[in-house]
């Protein structure tokens, strides 16, 4: 669902300065999800990543009608980082179990 900016907002006329564009309604949400994913619960990271991609796309498509791109982009990047850290931790845990099992099997045969 594409969100449209409120009427009266958009890029300023040539040479004029209009009111600043309002932030996208979900830009701050993406930022908060990214921060919470990093600090509290990594499982939130992929949600911040996916939602951030969508919100940044909508902001870019609005032609200046929506603001908040920085917040959405930071939340998206945090989501990417958290997701990659979760994947790396999962791979590390699997490797520890695999090599731990191999080492334990080696000791049991002696």
N, C-alpha and C positions, 0 to 999 in steps of 0.2 A: 504494500500500500504506500503510494507516494504521498508525502505530505507537502502541501502547498503553503507558501508564505502568506501571511495575512495581507489583505488588500492595502494598497498605499505604500508598500515596501518594495523595494527593488533597487536596481542600480541607480545611483544619482544621475540626474540629467547632466548633459555635457556642460562642464564648467561650474556646476552647482554642487552644493553639499546638502544632501538629504539626511534624514535621520538614520542612525546606524541600523543595520538590519538586525532583527531579533534573532537570538540563538535558536537553532533547530531544537524542537522540544525534547529530543533524545540525546543531544550532544553531551550534556552533563551526566546523563545516565551512563553513557558509554565510558566516560572518564571515571566515574565512581566504580563501575564494574571492573575496569582495568586495575584500579588501585586496590580494590578488595581482593581481586584475584592474586595480586602480588603479595599482599600483606596477610590475608586471612585464609583463603581457600582457592587453590590453584584451579579447581574444576570450573571456576567462573571465567577463566581466561579465554577459552574458545568462544564463549558467548560474547565477550567484549570484542573479540576479533571479528566475528561474523557481523554483529550488530554495528560495529564501527565502520566496517566496509560499506554497509548499506547507507549509514548516515552520512559518511563523507561523500559517497556518490550522489545522494540527494542534495547535499549542500552545493556540490559542484554543478549539478544540473539546474539549480535554482537561479543561476546567473547573478548572484549577489543578493537574492531575496532572503536567504538564510545565512546567519552567522554561526559561530561556534565550531568552525572547522578545526581550529587548533585543539580544542578540548576533545572533540571526537577522534582526531588523529592520534593524540597522546593516549587516549584510552584504547584505541585500536592497536597501537604499537605495544602497549603494556600487555594487551591480550595475546599478541604474537609471542612476546618474550616469555610470558607465563606458560603458554602452551608448549613452547619448545623446551622450557625447563622441566615441565611435567613429562614430556616424552623422554628427555635425557635421563631423568630420575627412574622412569620405568625400565628403560634399557639397562641402566646400571643395576637395578634390583634383579632383573632377569639374569644378567651376567654373573652377579654374585651367587645366585642360587645354582646356576649351571656349573660354574667353576668350583663352588663349594661342594656340590654333589660329586664332581669328578675327583676332587681332592679327597673327600671322605671315602669314596669308592676305592681310591688308590691305597689309603691307609688300611682299609678293611681286608685287603687281599694279602697283606704281609703277615 
